[in-house]
Amino acid sequence: MIEGFFGPDGILEKKSRGYEHRAGQEEMARAVADAIAKKHHLAIEAPCGIGKTYAYLIPAIAHAQAADSRVIVCTANIALQEQIYEKDLPALAKLFPKPFTYALIKGINNYLCMDRLEETKGELSPITFDKKELRHWQKLQEWADGTKTGDLSDLDFEPENAVWNKVNGVSELCNGSECRFYKECFAMDARRKLRGSQVIVTNYHLFCAHLMVRAAGAGDVILPPASVVICDEAQDLADIARDFFGKRLSPWSIGALSRAARHLRKGGVAQDLRRASQAFFGRVRDAAGGRRLLKPNWVQADDLLRSVGTLKGLLGDARKATDDPAEQDKLSKFIRAADHYVGTLTSFLDLADRNMVYWAERDAETARLFSRAIDVAPVLDEQLFKETPTVVVTSATLTATGKFDFVKRETGADGARELRVASPFDFREQAILVVPKMKCSPNDPGFAPEVAGHLNRIIRFLGGRTMALFTSYRNLETCAEAAEETGVRILRQGDKPRSKLLKEFRKDEGTALYATSSFWQGVDIPGEALSCLAIDKIPFMNPGDPLLEALAERDPQSFTNYSLPKAILDLRQGFGRLIRRRSDRGVVVIFDTRLFTKGYGAEVLASLPDCPVHRDLDALEKFFQSAKAPVE
């Protein structure tokens, strides 16, 4: 089968325009096919340029057809999820000799909720939309009348959060089969389509929800059984799971319950809820703002729990007193929201889960509560790897210092076999790495201004054509403001949506793009538009991060076992933005001299692509001046 698709005169060569045989792609496809056939797990690092998506999809689809089985493909974000569903799978459907079925499923918050839409229409008078929000509300209603999917991505505009968040699905407000709109529900319709699909494409957030429901034995799971699960961009799986299994609570979390009180025409109860919530978070701010929570019952919440309990009693009485199915449905949703609120609040008071790290953050006026799972490997091992015959974890960056140990330990994939596919790029010819000698270390106040000076020299020389990736908004702002004197147009993260910034950067080679974490991966800009990739420093997590503190308490070697390999993977992801095609040529500049002054620097350098390393920015100018098309 692999030879028939990937080999000389194979299906891809005959039917795909511009296809060229890539040894790494065929090697990966064979490894995936073998893992499926022998029912073992596989961790495979597949660098950019080998055609990773086809390499796992083709053997997976062939297996689903031959075994009358099902494959689940998980991705780290909706953008990649939609690319697979809207581009890759339709293209493969034209190539496969036999037809196959596939479906896309997202989290419930990505779908329009007809019940909440009707509620919002009925409550429009007290809703305070500004002019822009009102336009979006009117356009959204028109879309709702004709949409077949109810999917946020199908909108031809990006609605304001204040509008979408009043009509999207919310899991704690969903009554499932008891909802009056259950038959028309877009989220449920997407789930129904999964049953007859051989390939299901989803994202880690929804997949984690599926694993949580299954682990709790709480009834119908979200996704149907599958014999193969493919985890793409797998370096993000553990962190997404940590966030998903955690909780958060803020003064605004009381909003749904206040609305429930108003629905019952109990304005006094709504006022009591708001006052109790404000008082509680005031106490949180005073007692623990900005700190980890370590001692149970560290703050008093009796007044808030009492207010929620009063509301829940009133909701229960009202549900018993009505025979109206629609009203019963609405009241049941409010009761479910009250139960969810109490459960979340209680978790922050009891601090009972020893696998959670809890903390509070505060600003000038109030505070917010957060929790995060510390170790997700056990649940992933139990609910994913032990329940699935074959799990393939893959990415362009899965190894640190050449080893899979970190990602396998984090994701519970300890027993997976390993494969590193060679890059199709010749980095020694296509790129150089420059680590300039710096007067200031990354933690010095003068570091960002010094970086700004070097960046100005680079973008002046190149006339733009530079993406600068920063580990903090503060460094970004300092450098972006300094760059205004160069005359080069600076595209700054936050000024426009991410997709628009990338589109303008690709189109206009006279620009420089300054961005932070969300641009470190998933950005594909081939050609001269991106000739220089500049990185301010090694992307270590903030040493005060509550998760790092909790990990350090469990493991004295947490820097070596967690912080360093995670930073290496993140740095490799950033580095990977530069060379995307065999014709690409460029320079990576990293301003962090710890690569040479710290003992771990050699490990970081050894994990990066093998290219010449220089210590002076003169090397950048010489590199481009030696090109066939020198900079003018």
N, C-alpha and C positions, 0 to 999 in steps of 0.2 A: 504493500500500500504506500509506504513512504517513497520508494523508488518511483512508483507510478505518478506521484505528485511532484516530488522535488528533483528527481533525476533528470539527466539529459533526455530531451524529447518527452518530458513528463507533462502532466496537465497544466502546471503553472507556466512552463515555458511556452507551451502551445497556445494557451488561452489568455494569459495575463500580459497586457501591454507593458513593455519595459522591464519585464522580469529578467533577473540574472541569477544564476545559480550561486548560492552562498553555502560554503561547507558547514559553517556554524549553524545555519538554520536547519540543514538536513541532520546534523549531529543531534541537535536539540529535539527535533521531531522524533528521531529514532529512540532517544532516551525516554521521552514521554510515552511513546507507544509501548516500549518495553515495561515501563512502570505500571501502565494500565493492564497489560497482559499478565504480568506476574503479581499484580495486586500489592505493590509496595509504594511507599512514599518517596518523593523526590524533591530535593532542593537544587535548583539550577540557576546559576547566574548567567544571564544572556545579555551581553553588552549591546548598546544601541547600534543599530545598523544591520543586525542579522535577520530581522523579520520575526521577532519573538512571538507575536500574536498568532500568525499563521502556523508557526512551529508547534504551538500547543493546541490550537483549534482543530487543525486537520486530523491528527490522530484521535482527538477527543470525540469529534463528530463521527468519525469512522467507527469508533467503539460504540457510541450510542446507537448507531444504525445496526451494527452487527449483533449487539447484545440486547437490543430493544430496551435500552437503559436511558439514563439521564445524566447530564453533565451540568455542574454549576460553575460559572466563572465569576469570581469576585474581584473587584477592583477597589483601589483606594479612594476614588472620587467619581462623581457622576459624569464628569467630562470624558474620562476614559471609558466608562461604562457605555455612554452614548456612542462613542466612536466605534466600539466593538459591535454594538447593536445596529447602528445606522449605516456603517461603512463596511466593516470586515465581514460580518456574517452575510449580508446581502451579496457581497462579491463572491464569497465561497459558495453560496447557494446556486450561483450560476455555473460553478465549476464542478460540483459534485455530481457524479452520474445519477445518484438517487436523491430525491428531495429530503430535506430534514426540516424540522420545526424548531423555532426558537422564540424566546420571549424575554421581555425586559421588566424588572420589578425594582421599584425604589421604595424608600421609606414613606410612611403614610403622610408625612408633612409636605411631600412633594406633590400631593394630589388635592384637587378641589374637593371639599366636603359639602355635599348638597344640603345637609342638615344645617351646618353652620352658615352657609350662604343664605338660606331662608331666614335663619335667626337674625343675621345681620341686616337683611332687608327690613325686617320688622322693627329693628332697633335703630334704624338709621337716624331718626331725629336727634337722639342724644349723642350720637357719634360726632366727634369734632374732627372732620377731615379738613386739611387745608386745600387750597385750590388744586395743587398738583395731585394730591391724594384723591380728591374728588374726581378728577379726570380719569385717574387710574381705576377707581371704583366703577365708573360708568363703562369704561372699556372692558373691564373684567366681567361685568354682567353680560355684555354683548357676547363675549367669548364663551361664557358659561352656557349660553343658550344653544351654541352650535358645536362645542367641543365633543369629540368622541373619546378622548382619553382623560381629560381633566388634569393633564400633566403640566406642571409649571413650565417645563422646557418648551412646551408647544405654544406658549404665549409669544406674540411678536413684539413684546416690550417687557421690560423688567419692572414689575410692580413694586411700589413702595412697601416696605415691611409692614407698616401700619395697616395697609390694606390686605395684603396676602395673609398676614397672621390672624386675621379675623375670619377667614374662610377656608383655610387649609385644614387637612386632617391632623388631629392630635390624639395620640394613642390613649392617653388617660381620659379623654372625653368620648372615646369610641364605644358604642354599645354593640358593635358587631351585628350578629343576626337579628338582634332585637331592634335595630334602628329602622325607622320608618322608610329610609331611603336605601335599605340594604341591597335590594335588587338593582338599583341604579348606581350604586356606589362605585366610583372610579377605582379606588384603591382595591376594593374587593374584586372588581372585574379583572384588574391586573393579576391578582392572585389566582383567580379561576383559570386564567389562560395558562398558568404554569403547569397545570396537571397534564395537559396534552403536549407539552414541549419537551424536545430532546436536549435542548441547550437553553439554560437559564442564565441571564446576565444580571448581576446585582452588585451592590457595594458593601463594604465591610460593616457599615453602620446597621444596615438591614440584616446582614448575615449574623452579626452579634446579637441582634434582637431575636433572631431565629434560635440561636444557640442558648440564649437565656431562657426562652420559653420552654425549650426541650429539656434543659437542665432542671427547671422547676417542676416539670411534669404538669404544666398548667393548661393542658388541653391541646387543641389543634395547633400544630406548629405552623410557622409561616411558610416555609419552603418544603416542597415534597422531597422524598428520599432521592439520593443520587449516588451512583457508584464511583463517580470521579468529581473532585472539587479542585479547581485551579485557582490559586491565590496569586494574582498579579500585583506588582508593586508591594510584595510581601514584607518589605522592610517597615511598612507602615501598619501592619496588622496589629501588632502588640499594643502600640500606642493608641490606636483607634479603639481597641478593645478596653484599654485602661479607662479612657474617657467615657465610653459607652456604659460600662458597668459602674461608673461613679455617679454622683448626684450633684445637683446644685439648687440653691434656694436663695431668693432675693426678695426685697420688699414688694417687687412687682408680681411675684408668684401668687399673691393673694387675689389677683385680678379676676380669675374665673369664679372664685367663691364670692367676691363682692357682687359680681354680675348675677350669681345665683340668688343672693339675698334680695337684690333689686327685682329679680323676676318674681319673687314671692311677695313683692311690695313690702319688704321689711327693711326700710331705709335705716332704721336704727341699728339693726344687726349688721348691715353693710358698714356703717360708721364704726361700730365696735370692732369689726374685723380689721379695718384700716388702722384704727388707733392702736389696736393690740399688735399689729404687724410692725408699725412704725416704732412702737415702744420696744418691742423685742429686738429689732435690728439696731436700735440705738444702744441697747445693752450689749449686743454682740460687738458693736464698734468699740465700745468702751472696754470690754473685757478681753477681746481677742483679735481685734482688727490687725490684719497683716501677719498673723501667727498661726502655727499649727495648733490643732486642738488635741489635747492629750488626756485630760481627765474627764470622765463621764459626769454628766449633769453640771457642766461648767457654767451654765447660764440658766436663769429661770424663764420658763415659757408657759406657766400655768394659765395666764390670762389669754394667751393666743390659742392654746389647746382648748380652753373652755369656750372661746368664741366660735371656733370651728365646730366643736361638739354641739353647741346650740344650733348652729345652722344645719348641721347634718340631721338633728332631730326634727327640725321644721321641714326639711326636705322629705324625710321619711313619712311624716304625717301627711304632707301634701300628696305624695305618691299614693298612699292608701286611700285618700279621699277622692281621687279622680278616676273616672272610667275612660278618659280620653287617651287613646294610645299614643298620640303625638306628645301630649303633656307628660305621660308616664316615661316616655323615651327621654325627654329633656331632663326631667327630674333625676332619672337614673344616671345620666351623664354627670350631673352636678354632684350626686352622691359619690360616684366613682372618683371625681376630681377631689372631693373632700378627703376620701380615704387615701388617695395618692399623696396629698399634701401632708396629712398627719404622718404617714409612713416615712416620708422624706424628712420632715422635721424631727421625728423621733430618732432617726438614724444619726442626726447631727447632735442630739442630746446624749444618746446612749454610748456612741462611739464603740459599738459592740463588735463590729466586724474587724478583726485583727488584720485582714488583708486589705484594708482601706487606709488611706492617709486622708485626714480631714484638716481643713484650714479655713481661715476667714480672710477676706480681702476688704479693705475699706478705702473710701475716698473722703472728701471734705464733709459729706453730709450723712452717709450711711455705710452699710457693709453688705457683703454677700458671702454665702457659705458654699464651699466646694468639697467634694471628695473624689478620690481616684483610686482605682484598684492598683495594688502594688505588684502582684504577680498574677498574670493571666494565663501562664503556661498550663497549669493544672486543668482549668476548664476547657482550654483549647485542645489539650491532649485527650481529655475524656469525651468531649462532645463533638470534636472534629476528627482527630486522627484515629481514635479507636472506633468511631462510628462509620468511617468511610474507607472502603477498600484502597483507594488511591487518592492521595492529596499531593498536588504539585505546587510547591511554593517557588515563585520565580520573580526575578527583577533584574535590571541592569546592574544593581548594586546590592549584593547579599553578603559579601565577604569583607572582613577587615583583616589586614595583613595576610590576605590569602586564605583565611579560614572562615567557615560557615558557623563557627561555634556560637557567636552572639545571637544571630537571628534564630538559629535552631533552639537555643536555650530560651529565648524570649517567647517564641511561638508554640513551644511544646513539640517541635518537630525533631526531637532528639534522635529518633530512629530512622530518619529519612536518609536515603543515599544522596550522594553529592556529585555535581558536575559543574565545572566552570568552562564555558564556551569561550574560545579565543575571540578577541575583537577583530572585526574586519578592517579596522583602521590602522595605519602605520603612524603612530603618534610621534615617533622620532623624526619623521619627515613632515608631518602635518602641523605640529604644535611645539611650543616651548613653554616652560613654566618659569616665571620671574618672581623671585621673593626679594624685593628691594631691602637693602640695609636701612633700618629705621632708627631715628633718634629716640622715639618714644615706644614703650611697650604697649600692648593692647589695653592695659588697664590704666594707663596714664591719661590725665585730662587733655594733654596735647596730641593724643593719638589721632583722633578724628580730624583735626585741622591739618595734621601732617599728611594723612591719607588724602584729604581734599586737594592739597597741593599736587600730589602725584597724579591724582585722577585728572585734574585740570590739564596737566602736561600731556596725558594720554589722549584725552578727547580732542585737544587742540591738534595734536599730531595726526590723529585719524579722522578728524572732522566729524566726530560722532562714533558710530559703529561699535559702541561699547555698552555692555550690560554690567552694571555694578551691583553686586549682591551684598547686602548688609545683614549683620546679626542683630541690629537694633534700629528702631526708628530714629533714635537720637543721632546715631552716626549718619544715617541716611539724610536727615534734615541738614546737618552741618555741611555735608559734602554737596548736597544739591544746591544749597544757598551759595556756597562758594563757587559752584560751577556756572552761575549766572554771568560771571564776568568773562567767560570764554567765548560767548556768542553762539555756542552750540546749543541747540534746542534740547532741553532736558525733560524727559517724560518721567514723572515722579509717581510712584505707587500711591494710590489714594485720590489722585486728581481725577481719574476716570476709571471705569470698570476694567478689570484685568484683561478681558478679551480685546477691548478697544486699544489699550496701551500696546499690547503685543501686535495688533494689526498695524498700528501706526509705525511701530519700530521696524517691522518687516518691510513696510512700504517705503519708508524714508531713511536712507542710509546716513543722512546728516543729523541723526538724533542719537542721544545716549539715554538708556533706560536705567533708573535707579530704583531698586526694589528690595524687599525683605523676604521672609520665609516662604510665602506662597509661590514665589517665582523660582525657588531653588530646584523644583522638579516639575515635570510635565510641560516644559517649554521647549518648543522645537522651532529654531530659527536658522535654517541652513543658509549658506552663502555669505557674502561679504557684509550683510547688515549687522551680523554679530562677528566681528573680527577679534575683539578683545573681551575677555570675561575677567572682571576684577572682583575679588572677594576680600572683604575687610579683615576677617580673622577666622580662625578655626571655630566652627559653630558649636561650642560647648554650651550645655544648658546652664542657666543661671545657678550658681552654687547655692543660692538660698531657696531653690525650688523644693517644695515639700516632699515631692517624690524622691528626689536625690537624698534628702535627709533620711527618709524612711529606708531607702535602699542601703545607705551607709550604716544604719543601725543594725541591719541584718547581715551585711557583708562588709568586713573591713577593707576588702579589696574592690569595693564598688567602683572606684575610678577606673581601674584596669578592666573590670568585668562589665561595666555598663557605660560610664560617661565617655571613655575614650573610644570604644568601638562604635557607639552611637554617633559621636562627632565625626568619626572617619566616614561612616556611611553617608551622613548628611553632606559632608564636604565632597565626597565622590559624586553625589547627586548634583551638587552645584557645578562641579567641574564638568560633568557630562553635558551641560548646556552648550558647550563650545563646538565640539566636532560632531556633526550629525550626518555628514555624507563623506564619501571618499574624496570628493573635490574640495572639501572645506580645509581652511588653513587659518591658524590663529594663535593667540597668546593668552595664557591664563596668568593673571597677576594676583598673588596672595600677599597681603601686607603684614602677615603675622610672622615675626621672626622667631617665635617659639618653635617653628619647624627646624631651627638650627640651634637654639639655645636650651631646649628642654630635652630630657632623655627620651620622651615619647615622640619627639619630632621625627626621628628616623622611621618609626612605625607608620606615622601618618604619610610621610613621603613615599614609603614603600608600597602603600596601598593605592596611590594615585597612578594614572597611566604612565607608562615608561616613555618619558620625553626629556629632552635636554633641560637642565635647570641652571638658571642664571641669577646673579645677585644684584644686577644693576638694570635700570630701565633703558639704558642705552641698547641693551640686547633686543628690546621690543622694536625699537626704531630700525635697527639693522635687519631684524627678521623681515619686516615688511618692505624695506628698501631692496632686499634681495629677491623679492617676489617678481613674477613676470609683469605684474601691473603695479608698479610702485605708487605709493601715496603721493599725490601732487601737493 
